[in-house]
Amino acid sequence: MSGGVTGKAGNSLPMSISNGIVYATADELVLRRADGSEQRYSAPGVRDLFAIGEGWAEARADVAIFALRTDMGRERLYVLPEPQAVREKRQ
């Protein structure tokens, strides 16, 4: 994984991962595998996606910053902690 992609909130460009893509809809992050299977996670308003390491993607939204683990069998969405002042400034 490399680089980042940006789009309107809820309409991000797909980001390639080793065995599929990650993209955002208005309310969800979608992890689509090369075999066509999908996993969806509640994440409203995602506007930016970034690779943050092998098997990890960062999704930035007005309400939070998310980290999505994309390793097969270990998929999970996390909300990253941040100071309240930073969160309020972003909104």
C-alpha positions in Angstrom: 0.0 0.0 0.0 1.2 3.5 -0.7 0.0 7.0 -0.9 -3.4 8.4 -0.2 -6.6 9.2 -2.0 -9.0 12.1 -1.4 -12.6 12.6 -2.5 -15.7 14.3 -1.3 -16.9 13.2 2.1 -18.6 9.8 1.6 -17.3 9.4 -1.9 -13.6 8.6 -1.7 -11.5 7.1 -4.5 -10.6 3.5 -4.0 -7.3 2.7 -2.4 -5.4 -0.4 -3.5 -4.3 -2.9 -0.9 -2.4 -6.1 -1.4 -5.5 -8.3 -2.0 -8.2 -5.8 -2.9 -9.3 -2.2 -2.4 -10.7 0.1 0.4 -13.2 2.8 -0.4 -15.8 4.9 1.4 -19.5 5.4 0.8 -21.5 8.1 2.6 -21.7 6.0 5.8 -19.3 3.2 5.5 -15.8 2.0 4.8 -15.8 -0.9 2.4 -13.0 -3.5 2.2 -13.4 -5.4 -1.1 -11.3 -8.4 -1.7 -10.0 -9.6 -5.1 -12.5 -12.4 -5.0 -15.4 -9.9 -4.8 -16.2 -10.4 -1.1 -16.8 -7.3 0.9 -16.7 -6.2 4.6 -18.4 -3.0 5.6 -17.8 -0.8 8.6 -19.7 2.1 10.0 -17.6 5.2 9.3 -19.7 8.3 8.3 -18.2 11.1 6.2 -14.8 9.6 5.3 -13.1 12.0 2.9 -9.4 10.8 2.9 -7.8 7.4 2.8 -4.1 6.8 3.5 -1.8 3.8 3.8 -0.3 3.8 7.3 1.6 0.5 7.2 1.4 -3.0 5.8 -2.1 -4.2 6.4 -3.5 -0.9 7.7 -5.4 2.0 6.2 -6.3 5.4 7.8 -9.6 7.0 7.0 -10.2 10.7 8.0 -13.7 12.0 8.5 -15.1 15.1 10.2 -16.3 13.0 13.2 -13.2 10.9 13.7 -10.0 9.4 12.4 -10.2 5.6 11.8 -7.7 2.9 11.3 -8.8 -0.2 9.4 -6.8 -3.4 9.7 -7.0 -5.1 6.3 -5.0 -8.4 7.0 -7.1 -11.4 6.0 -8.8 -12.9 9.0 -7.9 -9.9 11.3 -10.0 -7.2 9.7 -11.3 -4.6 12.2 -12.0 -0.9 12.4 -10.6 1.3 15.2 -11.4 4.9 16.1 -8.1 6.6 16.9 -7.8 8.7 20.0 -7.2 12.4 19.7 -7.4 15.4 22.0 -10.8 17.0 22.1 -9.4 20.4 20.9 -8.1 18.7 17.7 -11.4 17.0 17.1 -13.3 20.3 17.6 -11.0 22.2 15.3 -11.5 19.6 12.5 -15.3 20.0 12.7 
